[in-house]
Amino acid sequence: MKSFFEGWRKYLIEDDGTEKIDVDVLANKASEKNMISGREAQQSGVNIIDFEPQPAREIAQALADKLGAQLGEELGRGAMGIVYAIRMEEGEGADMILKVTQFPHEKKGYTLTRWKKRELKKNPELASILPEVGDIVDIIYDFKEGWFRGRSIKIYGIPVERLEPLPLRIKEQLFGHGGKFKNPEAEKDWLSAITNPKLLIPVLRETFSDDHTIDVDNQMHSTRGEREYAYFEGRMDSGIEFEKEVLELEPPRSFQDYLTRWLPQISRRAVRRAQPVTSYSSMNAPPDRLIQRQSVSLAKQLEDRIKIPQYPPEALKYFGVEGAYPKEDAPPQVRNFFNKLMELEKYGARFWDTHRDNVMMRPLTNEIVVSDVGLFKPVEEN
C-alpha cells in the first residue's frame, strides 16, 4: 500500500510525457463536493461578518488579488457582508469598494444591476440611480476548525463605485424622520408637506373609510361602494365638515407637536362624529370604537405618502400598508426619485429593500444612488 501511494505522488510530479494533474484543481474539486450554501452557514450561526479582522482581511485580499486591485482599509460591516476600500489602478487613494459576502443572492442582485446599467446608456438620468459594478469574483473558503471543519463555502467579491453619505437634510426629506428629526430644515419641509390639503384630505378619506357601515340599531350593512366616512353620522356630509375642522387646526410647530397635539386632535374630532347607536352587541364594535381603530393608522398613511417606500407598491399589502406610497401629491424630490425606481421595472428590474441606510450620493455629480442593490430582483421573479 505504501508503494502504491509513493507511486501515485511520483505520477503527479514527474514529467514523463503524461499530462500533469493540477493538485490545486483536485483540491478545489474536493472542496466543491463539501460545499455548503451561504444561507445554510448563516442558519447555523456562521457569517463572514463575524470573522475576526485578520481572517476576514485574508479573504478580502484573495478576492482583491483576483481583481488585480489594491486592498485598502475595512470600511464597515452589515448584515450581508464586509466592505473594504480598493483601488483598481495604480495610484493613491481608493476609487471603489469591495463588498465581501457569502450570499449568492447578493451576486445575483449586483449582476442584474450591472446588466441594467449597460442597457440604460441611452437613458443616463435613469441609469444614474444605479451604482457602477465591476467584475464579480469568488473564492472557495475551507473551514479548518469548528462545526464545519472539512466543509467549504463560496465567498464573493463585488467591486462597486465608491459613494458618499447623503446630506442629512436630503436623507430626511427622502426617508422621513426615523423616530426624530436631526435636521431642522428637513423637519420644516416635512411638516409643510404632511399638512398640505392636497395630501391630507385624500388620506383622511382613505383612513376613515370601510366597505361596511353600522346603523342606529348597531347592525352592519354594506356601503355599496360609498366607503368614505363609513362610521360617521351623516356619512360624507359629516366627513366634509370634519375635513374643514381639521384644516382649521393650528398646524404642528414641530415633530413633537405633530405627535402629541395635532394627531390626537384629529382623532378626537373624528370620534365625535361617530354614528350613535341605541343598542350594543358583543358581535359588533360600536362606530366610535371603530373610528378610534382607524385613526391609529392615520400617521402611517400620511407619512408613507411623503417618503420613499422600502418595497414596491404591490408588495406593501403584505406588510399591512397597502396604498401607502408616494403619489402625485408627494414632495417633488420624493416623487422624482420614487418614479425613477418604478421606471426600472420597464427594463426588467424591481427595487427591493431600499431604505435610508443604502441610498447614497455620487460625489462628483450629487446624483442620488441606490448603493446596495443586493436584493434587487428581475421582474419575472416577483
C-alpha positions as CSV (number, residue, x, y, z in Angstrom):
1,M,0.0,0.0,0.0
2,K,2.8,2.4,0.9
3,S,4.5,1.8,-2.5
4,F,1.1,2.5,-4.2
5,F,0.9,6.0,-2.7
6,E,4.5,6.7,-3.4
7,G,4.0,5.8,-7.0
8,W,0.9,8.0,-7.1
9,R,2.8,11.0,-5.8
10,K,5.6,10.3,-8.4
11,Y,3.0,10.3,-11.1
12,L,1.9,13.8,-10.1
13,I,5.3,15.4,-10.0
14,E,7.4,13.6,-12.7
15,D,7.3,14.8,-16.3
16,D,7.3,11.5,-18.3
17,G,5.3,12.8,-21.2
18,T,1.9,12.1,-19.5
19,E,-0.4,15.0,-18.9
20,K,0.1,16.5,-15.5
21,I,-2.7,16.8,-12.9
22,D,-3.1,20.1,-11.2
23,V,-3.1,19.3,-7.5
24,D,-4.9,22.7,-6.8
25,V,-7.7,21.7,-9.2
26,L,-8.1,18.4,-7.3
27,A,-8.3,20.3,-4.0
28,N,-10.9,22.7,-5.4
29,K,-13.0,19.8,-6.7
30,A,-12.8,18.2,-3.3
31,S,-13.8,21.5,-1.7
32,E,-16.8,21.9,-4.0
33,K,-18.0,18.4,-3.1
34,N,-18.2,19.5,0.5
35,M,-19.7,22.9,-0.3
36,I,-22.4,24.4,1.8
37,S,-24.5,27.4,0.9
38,G,-24.1,30.9,2.4
39,R,-27.7,30.7,3.7
40,E,-27.1,27.3,5.3
41,A,-24.0,28.6,7.0
42,Q,-25.8,31.6,8.3
43,Q,-28.7,29.5,9.7
44,S,-26.0,27.6,11.7
45,G,-24.6,30.8,13.1
46,V,-21.7,31.2,10.6
47,N,-21.4,34.5,8.8
48,I,-18.3,36.2,7.4
49,I,-19.3,39.4,9.2
50,D,-18.5,37.7,12.5
51,F,-14.9,36.7,11.4
52,E,-12.0,38.4,13.2
53,P,-10.4,41.3,11.3
54,Q,-7.3,39.4,10.2
55,P,-9.0,36.2,8.8
56,A,-11.6,38.4,7.1
57,R,-8.9,40.5,5.5
58,E,-7.1,37.5,4.2
59,I,-10.3,36.5,2.4
60,A,-10.7,40.0,1.0
61,Q,-7.1,40.1,-0.1
62,A,-7.5,36.9,-2.1
63,L,-10.6,38.4,-3.8
64,A,-8.7,41.7,-4.4
65,D,-5.8,39.8,-6.0
66,K,-8.3,38.2,-8.4
67,L,-9.4,41.6,-9.4
68,G,-5.9,43.0,-9.7
69,A,-6.8,45.6,-7.1
70,Q,-5.0,47.1,-4.1
71,L,-6.9,46.4,-0.9
72,G,-7.4,49.3,1.5
73,E,-9.0,49.6,4.9
74,E,-12.1,47.9,6.2
75,L,-14.9,50.5,5.9
76,G,-17.7,48.7,7.7
77,R,-19.9,45.6,8.3
78,G,-23.5,45.0,7.6
79,A,-25.9,42.1,7.7
80,M,-24.8,40.7,4.3
81,G,-21.1,41.3,4.2
82,I,-17.9,43.4,4.9
83,V,-16.9,46.4,2.9
84,Y,-13.3,47.4,2.1
85,A,-11.8,50.2,0.1
86,I,-10.0,49.1,-3.0
87,R,-8.2,50.8,-5.9
88,M,-8.4,49.2,-9.3
89,E,-5.5,51.0,-10.9
90,E,-2.1,52.3,-9.6
91,G,-2.2,55.5,-7.6
92,E,-3.1,56.9,-4.3
93,G,-6.5,56.8,-2.7
94,A,-9.4,54.4,-3.1
95,D,-11.8,54.7,-6.1
96,M,-14.1,51.7,-5.3
97,I,-15.3,49.5,-2.6
98,L,-15.2,45.7,-2.3
99,K,-18.2,44.0,-0.8
100,V,-17.3,40.6,0.6
101,T,-20.3,38.3,1.0
102,Q,-21.2,34.7,1.3
103,F,-24.7,35.1,-0.2
104,P,-25.4,34.2,-3.8
105,H,-28.5,36.5,-4.0
106,E,-26.1,39.4,-3.5
107,K,-24.1,38.4,-6.5
108,K,-27.4,38.0,-8.4
109,G,-28.6,41.4,-7.5
110,Y,-25.4,43.2,-8.3
111,T,-25.0,41.3,-11.6
112,L,-28.6,42.3,-12.6
113,T,-27.7,45.9,-11.8
114,R,-24.6,45.7,-13.9
115,W,-26.5,44.5,-16.9
116,K,-29.3,47.1,-16.5
117,K,-26.7,49.9,-16.1
118,R,-25.4,48.9,-19.5
119,E,-28.9,48.7,-21.1
120,L,-29.6,52.2,-19.8
121,K,-26.8,54.0,-21.5
122,K,-29.3,55.8,-23.7
123,N,-31.2,56.9,-20.6
124,P,-28.4,58.4,-18.4
125,E,-30.8,60.1,-16.0
126,L,-32.5,56.8,-15.0
127,A,-29.1,55.0,-15.1
128,S,-27.8,57.5,-12.6
129,I,-29.7,55.9,-9.7
130,L,-27.8,52.6,-10.2
131,P,-24.2,52.2,-9.0
132,E,-21.3,51.1,-11.2
133,V,-20.5,47.5,-10.6
134,G,-17.3,45.8,-11.7
135,D,-16.5,42.1,-12.5
136,I,-17.6,39.9,-9.6
137,V,-15.1,37.2,-8.4
138,D,-15.2,34.4,-5.9
139,I,-13.1,32.0,-4.0
140,I,-13.7,28.8,-2.1
141,Y,-13.1,29.1,1.6
142,D,-12.3,25.9,3.5
143,F,-13.2,25.7,7.2
144,K,-10.2,24.4,9.2
145,E,-12.0,24.0,12.5
146,G,-15.3,24.2,14.3
147,W,-18.7,22.6,13.3
148,F,-18.0,23.0,9.6
149,R,-14.5,21.6,9.6
150,G,-13.8,19.8,6.3
151,R,-16.6,21.8,4.6
152,S,-16.3,24.8,2.2
153,I,-18.2,27.9,1.3
154,K,-18.1,30.2,-1.7
155,I,-17.2,33.8,-0.9
156,Y,-17.9,36.6,-3.4
157,G,-16.1,39.8,-4.0
158,I,-18.3,42.6,-5.5
159,P,-16.5,45.8,-6.6
160,V,-18.8,48.8,-6.6
161,E,-18.1,52.5,-7.2
162,R,-17.4,54.5,-4.0
163,L,-20.2,56.8,-3.0
164,E,-20.7,59.4,-0.2
165,P,-23.3,59.5,2.5
166,L,-26.4,61.6,1.7
167,P,-26.5,65.0,3.3
168,L,-28.7,64.8,6.4
169,R,-31.4,67.2,5.0
170,I,-31.8,65.2,1.8
171,K,-31.8,61.8,3.7
172,E,-34.7,63.0,5.9
173,Q,-36.5,64.6,3.0
174,L,-36.5,61.3,1.2
175,F,-37.0,58.8,4.1
176,G,-38.6,60.8,6.8
177,H,-37.8,61.2,10.5
178,G,-36.6,57.7,11.6
179,G,-38.1,58.4,15.0
180,K,-36.9,62.0,15.3
181,F,-35.5,64.7,13.0
182,K,-31.9,65.8,13.2
183,N,-32.1,68.5,10.6
184,P,-34.4,71.5,11.3
185,E,-34.8,72.4,7.7
186,A,-35.9,68.8,6.8
187,E,-38.4,68.9,9.7
188,K,-39.8,72.1,8.5
189,D,-40.2,70.8,4.9
190,W,-41.8,67.6,6.3
191,L,-44.3,69.4,8.4
192,S,-45.3,71.6,5.4
193,A,-45.8,68.5,3.2
194,I,-47.8,66.5,5.7
195,T,-50.3,69.3,6.3
196,N,-50.7,70.1,2.6
197,P,-54.5,69.8,2.0
198,K,-53.8,68.1,-1.4
199,L,-52.2,65.3,0.6
200,L,-54.2,65.5,3.8
201,I,-57.8,65.3,2.6
202,P,-57.4,62.2,0.4
203,V,-55.6,60.4,3.3
204,L,-58.3,61.4,5.7
205,R,-61.0,59.9,3.4
206,E,-59.0,56.8,2.9
207,T,-58.2,56.3,6.6
208,F,-61.8,56.7,7.7
209,S,-63.4,54.5,5.0
210,D,-64.7,51.0,5.0
211,D,-66.8,48.6,3.0
212,H,-69.4,48.4,5.8
213,T,-71.3,50.8,7.9
214,I,-73.4,50.5,11.1
215,D,-76.9,51.8,11.7
216,V,-78.5,53.1,14.8
217,D,-79.6,49.6,15.8
218,N,-75.9,48.6,15.7
219,Q,-76.5,46.4,12.6
220,M,-73.8,46.2,9.9
221,H,-74.6,46.9,6.3
222,S,-72.6,47.2,3.0
223,T,-71.6,50.7,2.0
224,R,-72.2,49.7,-1.6
225,G,-69.1,51.4,-2.8
226,E,-69.6,54.6,-0.9
227,R,-66.7,53.9,1.5
228,E,-65.7,57.4,2.8
229,Y,-66.5,58.1,6.4
230,A,-68.4,54.9,6.7
231,Y,-69.0,55.1,10.5
232,F,-69.7,58.9,10.7
233,E,-73.2,60.1,11.4
234,G,-74.3,61.7,8.2
235,R,-71.5,59.9,6.3
236,M,-70.0,62.1,3.6
237,D,-71.7,65.3,4.6
238,S,-70.4,64.9,8.1
239,G,-67.0,64.0,6.7
240,I,-66.7,67.2,4.7
241,E,-67.5,69.2,7.9
242,F,-64.8,67.1,9.7
243,E,-62.3,68.0,6.9
244,K,-63.0,71.7,7.4
245,E,-62.3,71.3,11.2
246,V,-59.0,69.6,10.5
247,L,-57.9,72.3,8.1
248,E,-58.7,75.0,10.7
249,L,-56.5,73.4,13.3
250,E,-53.3,75.2,14.2
251,P,-50.6,73.4,12.1
252,P,-48.0,71.4,14.1
253,R,-45.0,73.6,15.0
254,S,-42.6,70.6,15.4
255,F,-42.5,66.9,15.0
256,Q,-43.2,66.5,18.8
257,D,-46.2,68.8,18.4
258,Y,-47.4,66.7,15.5
259,L,-47.3,63.6,17.6
260,T,-48.7,64.9,20.9
261,R,-51.2,67.5,19.8
262,W,-52.1,67.6,16.2
263,L,-52.8,63.9,15.6
264,P,-54.8,63.4,18.8
265,Q,-56.9,66.5,17.9
266,I,-57.8,64.9,14.6
267,S,-58.7,61.6,16.2
268,R,-61.0,63.2,18.8
269,R,-62.8,65.2,16.2
270,A,-63.4,62.1,14.2
271,V,-64.7,60.1,17.1
272,R,-67.2,62.9,18.0
273,R,-68.8,62.4,14.6
274,A,-69.5,58.6,15.1
275,Q,-72.9,57.2,14.3
276,P,-74.8,56.9,17.6
277,V,-76.4,53.5,18.4
278,T,-79.4,52.6,20.6
279,S,-78.1,49.1,21.4
280,Y,-74.8,47.4,21.9
281,S,-73.7,44.0,20.7
282,S,-70.8,41.7,21.5
283,M,-70.6,40.8,17.8
284,N,-70.2,44.4,16.5
285,A,-68.0,47.1,18.0
286,P,-69.8,50.5,18.1
287,P,-68.9,53.1,15.5
288,D,-66.9,55.3,17.9
289,R,-64.6,52.3,18.7
290,L,-64.2,51.5,15.1
291,I,-63.2,55.1,14.3
292,Q,-60.6,55.0,17.1
293,R,-59.1,51.9,15.5
294,Q,-59.0,53.6,12.1
295,S,-57.3,56.7,13.5
296,V,-54.3,54.6,14.7
297,S,-53.2,54.2,11.1
298,L,-53.5,57.9,10.2
299,A,-49.9,58.8,11.0
300,K,-48.5,55.9,8.9
301,Q,-50.8,56.6,6.0
302,L,-49.7,60.2,6.0
303,E,-46.0,59.7,6.4
304,D,-45.7,56.9,3.9
305,R,-47.2,59.2,1.2
306,I,-44.2,61.6,1.5
307,K,-41.2,59.2,1.7
308,I,-39.5,56.5,-0.4
309,P,-41.0,53.1,0.4
310,Q,-38.7,50.2,1.2
311,Y,-40.6,47.9,-1.2
312,P,-42.6,48.3,-4.4
313,P,-46.3,49.3,-4.0
314,E,-47.6,45.8,-5.0
315,A,-45.6,44.3,-2.1
316,L,-46.8,46.7,0.5
317,K,-50.0,44.9,1.2
318,Y,-48.0,42.0,2.6
319,F,-46.7,44.5,5.2
320,G,-50.1,45.9,6.1
321,V,-49.6,49.2,4.4
322,E,-51.3,48.8,1.0
323,G,-51.7,52.1,-0.8
324,A,-49.3,54.0,1.4
325,Y,-46.7,55.1,-1.1
326,P,-45.8,58.5,-2.8
327,K,-48.3,59.7,-5.3
328,E,-48.6,63.0,-7.3
329,D,-49.1,65.0,-4.1
330,A,-45.8,63.9,-2.7
331,P,-42.9,66.5,-2.4
332,P,-41.0,66.8,-5.7
333,Q,-37.7,65.2,-4.5
334,V,-39.6,62.2,-3.2
335,R,-41.9,61.8,-6.2
336,N,-39.0,62.1,-8.7
337,F,-36.8,59.5,-7.1
338,F,-39.7,57.1,-6.5
339,N,-40.7,57.5,-10.2
340,K,-37.2,56.5,-11.2
341,L,-37.3,53.4,-9.0
342,M,-40.6,52.4,-10.5
343,E,-39.4,53.1,-14.1
344,L,-36.7,50.4,-13.6
345,E,-39.5,47.8,-14.0
346,K,-39.8,48.7,-17.6
347,Y,-36.3,47.4,-18.0
348,G,-36.8,44.2,-16.1
349,A,-35.5,45.2,-12.6
350,R,-37.5,45.7,-9.4
351,F,-36.2,47.6,-6.4
352,W,-36.3,45.9,-3.0
353,D,-35.2,46.8,0.5
354,T,-34.4,50.4,-0.4
355,H,-34.1,52.4,2.8
356,R,-32.3,55.4,4.4
357,D,-29.1,53.4,5.0
358,N,-28.5,52.1,1.5
359,V,-29.1,55.2,-0.6
360,M,-26.0,57.5,-1.1
361,M,-24.7,60.3,-3.3
362,R,-22.3,60.3,-6.2
363,P,-19.8,63.0,-5.1
364,L,-18.8,64.5,-8.4
365,T,-22.4,65.0,-9.7
366,N,-24.5,65.0,-6.5
367,E,-26.7,62.3,-8.1
368,I,-28.7,60.1,-5.6
369,V,-27.8,56.5,-6.0
370,V,-29.1,53.2,-4.5
371,S,-25.8,51.9,-3.1
372,D,-26.9,48.4,-2.0
373,V,-28.7,46.5,-4.8
374,G,-28.1,43.0,-3.5
375,L,-31.9,42.4,-3.1
376,F,-32.9,43.9,-6.5
377,K,-34.9,41.3,-8.5
378,P,-35.7,40.5,-12.1
379,V,-39.4,41.5,-12.7
380,E,-40.3,37.9,-13.7
381,E,-39.3,36.6,-10.3
382,N,-41.9,38.8,-8.4
